[in-house]
Amino acid sequence: MPLNITKKLGQHFLINQSAIQTIVAALELKKDETIIEIGPGTGALMIPLAEKCEKIGCKIIGIEKDQLLVDKLISLKVTNKFNDLEIVCEDALKKLPEITKNYKLKTKSWKIVGNIPYYITGKLMRILSELENKPSLIVLTIQKEVAERIVAKPPKNNLLAAATQFWAEPKIIGYLKPKDFSPPPKVESAILKLTPNNLLTPETNRLNYYKLIKIIFKQPRKTLLNNLVDGLGISKLAALEKLKKIGLPGQERPQNLNLKNIEYLANDVF
């Protein structure tokens, strides 16, 4: 199939068949599930995924922003070959929240998969974190450096890791070279598997947590104490008192904090 490239969309199509099979296996497909693929592109992942879904009895919805690629998939009669495959021409960042509220997803397990343009990774993660009806599993191909930041633990904690690990457990399950894509990107990639915790965190606690991590990771080279003083506009004495409540002396760097430390602190400072 000839590739239709829209440069402004940051398209790099996965062509490594072994990696595609790794992604399909990682989704742990089950009967009656709905799989949403973000950016099916030329169908390299969608077609083998649909073949397996056909046997198991699950549904696929592909959200593709590029009308040329949607037309190409339709011209190949991909949707005719499989009973439970649907392709919509939409911007996934805008359409995803709407689709996840669809009645078809409310009583079934659903999952997300996609080879994600690097420039939308941060925004997509934020949208996923805010979904009321979260998927049970997410498998994404993203930039290697970003994936490694997402899975980081103390003493390498960072804003992206703290923001993501609050709602999901991330794990890198594979690495990809530029040659595994067409056209090849300039950087290496990773396959990231996210398992949302689906905890019913009170809205206030969630907002306070995100507010705090923006403060403490704004200047990661500063101590936690100084970041709190600057970010909250309080005295060092007041900041120290809050830190002592959770057993921290205040000289730590933000990257040394674990998620529980941050949660406890967020519930106390706001």
C-alpha positions in Angstrom: 0.0 0.0 0.0 1.5 3.4 -0.9 2.0 5.7 2.0 0.2 9.0 2.1 2.3 11.4 4.3 0.9 14.5 5.8 4.0 16.1 7.3 2.2 18.5 9.5 0.5 15.6 11.3 3.9 14.0 12.2 3.1 10.7 10.6 5.6 7.9 10.9 4.0 4.5 10.0 5.1 1.4 11.9 6.2 -1.3 9.5 8.0 -3.7 11.9 5.8 -6.8 11.8 7.3 -8.2 15.0 6.6 -5.0 16.9 3.0 -5.0 15.6 2.5 -8.5 16.9 4.0 -7.4 20.3 1.4 -4.6 20.4 -1.5 -6.9 19.5 -0.4 -9.4 22.2 0.0 -6.6 24.8 -3.6 -5.6 24.4 -4.7 -8.9 26.0 -7.9 -8.9 23.8 -11.1 -10.4 25.3 -14.6 -11.0 24.0 -17.0 -8.0 23.9 -14.3 -5.4 24.4 -14.0 -2.2 22.3 -10.5 -1.3 21.1 -10.0 2.3 20.0 -7.0 2.8 17.8 -5.7 6.4 17.5 -4.4 7.1 14.1 -4.7 3.7 12.2 -2.9 5.3 9.3 -2.4 2.7 6.5 -3.9 -0.1 8.6 -0.6 -1.8 9.4 -1.8 -2.4 13.0 -5.5 -2.2 12.4 -5.7 -5.1 10.0 -3.9 -7.8 12.2 -5.8 -6.4 15.2 -9.1 -6.8 13.4 -8.2 -10.3 12.3 -7.7 -11.3 15.9 -10.8 -9.4 17.1 -12.8 -11.2 14.5 -11.9 -14.6 16.1 -12.3 -13.4 19.7 -15.4 -11.2 19.3 -14.3 -7.7 20.0 -14.9 -4.4 18.3 -12.5 -1.8 16.8 -13.0 1.9 16.3 -10.2 3.7 14.4 -10.0 7.5 14.8 -7.9 8.9 11.9 -7.5 12.6 11.4 -6.1 12.4 7.8 -9.0 12.2 5.3 -6.7 10.8 2.6 -5.8 7.8 4.8 -9.4 7.2 5.8 -10.3 7.2 2.1 -7.5 4.8 1.4 -8.7 2.4 4.1 -12.2 2.6 2.8 -11.1 2.0 -0.8 -9.4 -1.1 0.3 -12.7 -2.2 1.8 -11.1 -2.8 5.1 -14.4 -2.2 6.9 -16.2 -4.7 4.6 -13.8 -7.5 5.6 -14.5 -7.3 9.3 -17.9 -7.1 11.0 -17.0 -5.0 14.0 -14.6 -2.4 12.6 -15.4 1.3 12.3 -13.3 4.1 11.0 -14.1 7.7 11.8 -12.3 10.8 10.4 -11.8 12.9 13.5 -9.1 14.5 15.6 -8.7 11.9 18.4 -7.7 14.6 20.9 -11.2 16.2 20.4 -13.2 13.0 19.7 -11.9 10.6 22.4 -13.8 12.1 25.4 -17.0 12.0 23.4 -16.6 8.5 22.2 -15.8 7.2 25.6 -19.1 8.4 26.9 -20.9 6.5 24.1 -23.4 4.0 25.4 -21.6 1.2 23.6 -18.6 1.6 26.0 -20.5 2.0 29.3 -21.1 -1.7 29.9 -18.0 -3.1 28.2 -14.3 -3.1 28.9 -12.5 -0.9 26.4 -8.8 -0.3 25.6 -6.7 2.2 23.6 -3.9 1.5 21.2 -1.9 3.8 18.8 1.3 4.8 17.2 1.2 8.4 18.5 2.7 11.5 16.7 5.3 12.7 19.2 4.0 16.2 19.4 0.6 15.2 20.8 1.9 12.8 23.5 1.6 15.3 26.4 -1.9 16.5 25.5 -3.1 12.9 25.0 -1.8 11.9 28.4 -3.7 14.8 30.0 -6.9 13.9 28.2 -6.6 10.2 29.2 -6.0 11.2 32.8 -9.2 13.3 32.8 -11.5 10.6 31.3 -14.3 9.8 33.6 -14.7 6.3 32.0 -11.1 5.2 31.7 -9.9 2.3 29.5 -8.7 -0.9 31.2 -5.5 -0.9 29.2 -3.5 1.5 26.9 -0.7 0.6 24.6 1.1 3.4 22.8 4.1 3.8 20.6 5.8 7.0 21.6 9.2 8.7 21.7 11.7 6.6 23.7 12.9 9.6 25.8 9.3 10.5 26.7 8.5 6.9 27.6 11.5 6.7 29.9 10.5 9.9 31.6 7.0 8.5 32.2 8.2 5.3 33.9 10.8 7.1 36.0 11.0 6.5 39.7 12.8 8.3 42.5 15.6 9.6 42.4 14.6 10.4 38.8 11.0 11.4 39.4 9.7 14.3 37.1 6.6 16.2 36.3 5.5 13.8 33.5 6.1 10.7 35.6 4.2 12.1 38.6 1.3 13.2 36.5 1.0 9.9 34.7 1.7 7.5 37.6 -1.1 9.1 39.6 -3.7 7.4 37.4 -1.9 4.5 35.8 1.0 2.1 36.1 3.3 2.5 33.1 5.7 -0.1 31.7 8.0 -0.1 28.7 7.5 -3.4 26.8 9.7 -2.8 23.8 12.0 -0.4 22.0 12.0 0.5 18.3 14.6 1.9 15.9 13.9 4.6 13.3 14.1 1.9 10.6 11.0 0.3 12.1 8.9 3.2 10.7 8.3 4.7 7.3 9.4 7.4 6.9 11.9 6.9 9.7 11.8 9.4 12.5 14.9 11.1 13.8 14.6 9.5 17.3 14.1 6.1 18.8 10.7 5.0 20.1 9.3 2.8 22.8 6.1 0.7 23.2 4.5 1.9 26.5 1.8 -0.1 28.3 -0.3 1.7 30.8 -2.7 0.1 33.2 -5.1 2.7 34.7 -5.8 2.2 38.4 -9.4 3.5 38.0 -9.4 4.7 41.6 -12.3 7.0 42.5 -10.1 9.9 43.6 -12.1 12.9 44.9 -12.0 15.8 42.5 -10.5 18.1 45.0 -7.7 15.7 45.8 -6.9 15.2 42.2 -6.8 18.9 41.4 -4.7 19.6 44.5 -2.2 16.9 43.4 -1.8 18.3 39.9 -1.5 21.8 41.3 1.3 20.7 43.6 3.4 18.8 41.1 3.4 21.9 38.8 4.8 23.8 41.8 7.4 21.4 43.0 8.7 20.4 39.6 8.8 23.9 38.1 12.4 24.3 39.2 13.6 20.7 39.9 17.2 21.8 40.8 15.8 23.7 43.8 15.1 22.0 47.1 11.5 20.9 47.8 11.5 23.5 50.6 12.4 26.4 48.4 9.9 25.3 45.7 7.1 25.3 48.2 8.1 28.8 49.5 8.2 30.2 46.0 5.2 28.4 44.7 2.8 28.8 47.6 4.0 32.2 48.8 4.6 31.1 52.3 7.4 31.4 54.8 10.2 28.8 55.2 9.0 28.1 58.7 5.4 27.4 57.4 6.7 25.2 54.6 8.9 23.2 57.0 6.0 22.6 59.3 4.0 21.1 56.4 7.0 18.9 55.4 7.6 17.6 58.9 4.0 16.3 59.0 4.9 13.8 56.3 8.3 13.0 57.7 10.4 15.1 55.3 13.2 17.5 56.4 12.8 19.8 53.3 16.2 19.5 51.8 15.1 16.8 49.3 15.0 17.5 45.6 11.5 17.0 44.0 12.9 14.1 41.9 13.4 12.1 45.1 9.8 12.2 46.2 7.5 9.2 45.7 3.8 9.6 44.8 2.6 9.0 48.3 4.7 11.8 49.6 3.3 14.1 47.0 -0.3 13.0 47.7 0.0 13.6 51.4 1.6 16.9 50.9 -1.0 18.0 48.4 -3.8 17.2 50.8 -2.2 19.3 53.5 -1.0 22.4 51.7 -4.2 23.4 49.9 
